[in-house]
Amino acid sequence: MRMPTLNHHLIGLIHKSSFKKQFIFKKTELIPCGFKDPLNEDKFKKTKGLIYRYPDRVVLTTTNRCFAYCRFCFRKNNWEHFEGFSLKEAIKYIEKNKQIREVLISGGDPLTLENGELEKILNNLREIKHIEVIRIGTRALTSNPKRINRETVNLFSRYKPLWIAIHINHPDEITKEFRESARLIVSSGIPVISQTVLLKGINDNTGTLKKLFCELVKNSIKPYYLFGCDAAFGNGKFRVPTDKALELVKKLRGWISGICMPTFTFDLQKGGGKVVLEPNCLVKREKNRLLFKNFEGKEFWYEDI
Ligand SMILES: *Cc1c(COP(=O)(O)O)cnc(C)c1O
């Protein structure tokens, strides 16, 4: 596994001990565990860098370069063994498959590409009539916020409807520069959502998650997914047991605003896809009456039709 170097922005923040574990190699990663390709994305590759798993949307892995190289990356195998990306082939495939209405530009981090390269991708996608929405997944706001400037935002604006999905795992990642980048994007009418990975020793406590999600909403970012950590090579030390994870979610649901609450999701191994997990609130059912446990742990009967 390549030992990535940290960029300037991350080095400036590395004294914040709680979240630096995301980026710094530790020997415990060498404990053998996990899979090379935990989501079995290879099985769903249609062309070079195009993953088609769900009926109406595709992912493009446009690069293997990233601003962060998180130690728990589920695509860490791509760091060294990237098959590349063919825009021409991807466009041809999407053109032919008219049920695809959304394209998720991912990587690596697609914002490591030059604006010109990015524009070429966006432009080609926008020429396809059935493509309604473009989504860009990036860690730029948290790991290289200066990448988001007036020029970048103008580029995004030319290809609306376009959504930005950011990756963030800890409230310490919300810096002054982060806020400024978020403000630039949001004020140009581009919605921003966030994805977080639940990580042992980094954010696996109610306080940290609550603070992270509420701060995101204060910055007009909608927490979208909270993911279980995928079983990629060496990820064992980061993974939170499911029961504990559900306990954490239970302490958030209802206790924080619904806007602040992401959907807790696993991406199943062997390519099963995403499944949503919620603590079970249905206690029992008797004919048309259902007994529920609310967020406070109190039980209430509900009359069904
Ligand atoms: C997560 C994912 C998507 C996007 O799924 P959403 O639920 O729409 O966010 C699309 N394709 C693949 C392969 C994915 O892993």
The ligand as an SDF file (V2000), in Angstrom:
LIG
                    3D

 15 15  0  0  0  0  0  0  0  0999 V2000
  -23.5930    4.6570   -3.2130 C   0  0  0  0  0  0  0  0  0  0  0  0
  -23.6140    4.3620   -4.6350 C   0  0  0  0  0  0  0  0  0  0  0  0
  -24.4300    5.0740   -5.5010 C   0  0  0  0  0  0  0  0  0  0  0  0
  -25.3000    6.2210   -5.0520 C   0  0  0  0  0  0  0  0  0  0  0  0
  -26.3120    5.7670   -4.2190 O   0  0  0  0  0  0  0  0  0  0  0  0
  -27.2930    6.8340   -3.5450 P   0  0  0  0  0  0  0  0  0  0  0  0
  -28.1000    6.0090   -2.5880 O   0  0  0  0  0  0  0  0  0  0  0  0
  -28.0920    7.4210   -4.6480 O   0  0  0  0  0  0  0  0  0  0  0  0
  -26.4610    7.8600   -2.8690 O   0  0  0  0  0  0  0  0  0  0  0  0
  -24.4420    4.7180   -6.8330 C   0  0  0  0  0  0  0  0  0  0  0  0
  -23.6870    3.6970   -7.2800 N   0  0  0  0  0  0  0  0  0  0  0  0
  -22.8830    2.9910   -6.4750 C   0  0  0  0  0  0  0  0  0  0  0  0
  -22.0710    1.8930   -7.0470 C   0  0  0  0  0  0  0  0  0  0  0  0
  -22.8040    3.3080   -5.1240 C   0  0  0  0  0  0  0  0  0  0  0  0
  -21.9840    2.6190   -4.3170 O   0  0  0  0  0  0  0  0  0  0  0  0
  1  2  1  0
  2  3  1  0
  2 14  2  0
  3  4  1  0
  3 10  2  0
  4  5  1  0
  5  6  1  0
  6  7  2  0
  6  8  1  0
  6  9  1  0
 10 11  1  0
 11 12  2  0
 12 13  1  0
 12 14  1  0
 14 15  1  0
M  END
$$$$
